[in-house]
Amino acid sequence: MATTASKTKSNTATSDADVTANDSLSDAFQHMQGAANSVKAAASTLTSSSSVAAREAIAQGKEKAYAASNQADGWVKERPYTSMGLAFAAGVVLTGLLKK
């Protein structure tokens, strides 16, 4: 009988340890899920703020490109022969560089 009682106590102790381990694993899993959700939320925030910043940078770049284009267009209209001479010189230089 002593053996049966010690086995019962041993089984009870083992099942208590199993319950405690399962509870610990369950808590750890819940914490991991919470952390994963936090990371997803942070990534979503970064993505949306990055895309907004990228759109603003693209819009500023387009505005600067249009301004530069208009300025160059005005310069070419004011000095057509100088513009043609510069274009010819640039072509000669590029041709010489690319042939080497």
N, C-alpha and C positions, 0 to 999 in steps of 0.2 A: 503494500500500500504506500509505503514511503516513496517508492519509485514512481508510482502513478501520480502522487501529489507533486513530486518534484518535476515530472514531465508536464503536468498541468501548469505549474508556476512558470516553467520554462517556456511553454507555448504562449502563456499570457504575456510574459515579458517580451517574447518575440513579436507577438501581434501588436503590443503597445509600441514597440520600436518601429514596426512596419507602418502603423498609423502615423506616428510622429514623422517618419521619413516621407510618407506620402503627403502629409500636410506641408512639410518643408518644400518638397518638390512643387506642390501646387502653388505655394506662395511665391517661389522663385519663378515659376512659369508666368504667374500674373504680373510680377515685376518686369519680366522680360517683355511681355506683351505691352505693358505701359511704356516701357522704354522704346520699343519699336514704334508705337504710335506717336511718341514725342519726336522721334527722328523723322518720321514721315511728315509730321506737321511742320517741323523746321525746314525740311527739304522743300516742301510745298511753298513755304514763305520765301525761301531763298530763290526758288525758281521764278515765282511771280515777281519779286522785286528785281531780280536780274533781268527778266524780260522787259520790265518797265524801263529800267536803266538803259538797256540795249536799244529799245525803241527811241528813247530820248536822244541817245548818242547818234543813232542813224538819222533822225530828223535834223539834228544840228549839223551833221556832216553834209546832208543834202543841201541845207541852207547855205553853208559855206561854199559848196561846189557850185551852186547856182550863182552866188555872188562873184566867185572867181571867174566863172564862164562869162557873165555879163561884163565884168571888168576887161577881160581879154578881148571880148567881142568889140567893145568900145575902142580899145587900143588899136586893134586891127583896122577898124573903120577909119580911125584918125590917121594912121600911118600904114597905108596898104603896101607901099614899096619896101619899107623897112621890114614889114612882116614877111613878105615874100623872100627877101634876102636872108632873113633869119631862118626861115623854113628850109631854104636851099642849103645854107651852111650846116644846119643840123643834119640834113640828109647826107651831105658829103661826109661829115664826121662819123655818123653812124655806119655808113657804108664802109668807111675805112676801118673802123673798129671790128665790124662783123667779118670782114674778109680775113683778118689775121687769125 
